[in-house]
Amino acid sequence: MRKTTITPTQFAKRAASYFMRCDEDKRPYSLSALCLSLNITKRRFAALRGDADFAEAVEMALLKIEAYIEENSMAGKINGTLALAVLKENFGWGEKTPQTAERVEVLMSEEVQALAK
């Protein structure tokens, strides 16, 4: 299977066209439909996110879809459970950021050290 090639310019034009068609047809935005419109897989889309030439366009497309889901869920136009599932799956909602323990050193005067014993 050959890798589908797309230039940054083609990506931007196709993405803009996808969002415009959705708006005209009053259809919801989705990552899967955007990938179909771009003629690339979701795996390829994710890979483009790490490509400096595509990173900003990919992030903006994702942000547009995320905002759509978020706003329409809050307005009651999208089922909240479905919206949360999509946001968790595709946008990292609910991911816990690793917390690093910081070392704190407490300095006590001799007087306080004597009382601490």
N, C-alpha and C positions, 0 to 999 in steps of 0.2 A: 504494500500500500504506500503510495507516495504522499509526502507531506504537502499539504495545501499551502501554497505560498500566497502571501498578501503583503502589500506594501503599506507603510504607515498612512499614505494618502488614501489608498483604497479603503483601509480600515476606517478612517475618519469619515469618508464619504458614505460608505455603506451603513455605518452606525447612525449617522445623522439621518439618512434615508429611512432606516428602520424606525427611529423614534418619531419622525414626521408621519410615517404611515400609521403608526399606532395612534398618534394624536388625531389624525384625520378619520380613522376608522373607529375611534373610541375604544381601542383595545388596550389591555394592560401591558406594561413592560415586563419582560422576563429575560433572564439570562439565557435560557435555552433557545428562545425565539431569536434573540440577538445573535447567538452563535450560528443558528441556521441561516439567518440573513447574511452573516459574514462568510458563510460556507466554510466554517471551521468547527472543530470539536471543542467541547468545553475544556479538554486537556490542553489543546493548542492555545485557547484563549488564556488559560492560566499561565502558560509558558510565556506568552507575549507580555504578560504583566511584569515579568522580570527583564524584558528587553528594553534597554534605555530608549530606543527609537519609538516604542509603542507605549511605554509605561504611563505617560500622562493621559493619553487617549483612552487606554483601558481603564484607568482609575476614574476618569470622568464618566465613562459609560456605566461602570459599576455604581458610582455615586448617584447617577440619575435613576437607575433601577432601584437602588436602596431607598432613596428619598421617596420615590413613587410608592413603594411598598409601605414604608413607614407612615407617610402622610395619609394614605388611603386606609390603612389599618386603624389609625387614630380617628379618622372620620367615620369609621364603621362601614366603609365600602368594601373592605377585604376582611375575611374571617381572620380574627386575631391569632388563632392557633396555627392556621396555615401560614400566615405572615411570619410568625415567630420561627416556624420550622424552616422556611425559605431563608430568613435572615441568619439563622444559625448555620445552615448548610453552606450558604454562598457568601456570607458577609462577616462571618466570625463573631456574631452576636453570642454572648454567653460564654465565650472562651475566657478562661481564667488566665490572667497574666502571671507568669511565675514570679513569686515574691522572693527576693533575696534577703536573707537575714543580715541586718547591719550589726556590726559589732559596736557596742557602746562601752566605753571605758569610763568608769566613775572614779574620780580622784577624791579621796577624803582626807581631811586634815587629821593630824595625829589625835586630836581631841575627839573627833567623830569616830575614828577607828577604835579608840579605847572604849567608847560607848557602844559600838557595834558588837563588841565581844561579849 
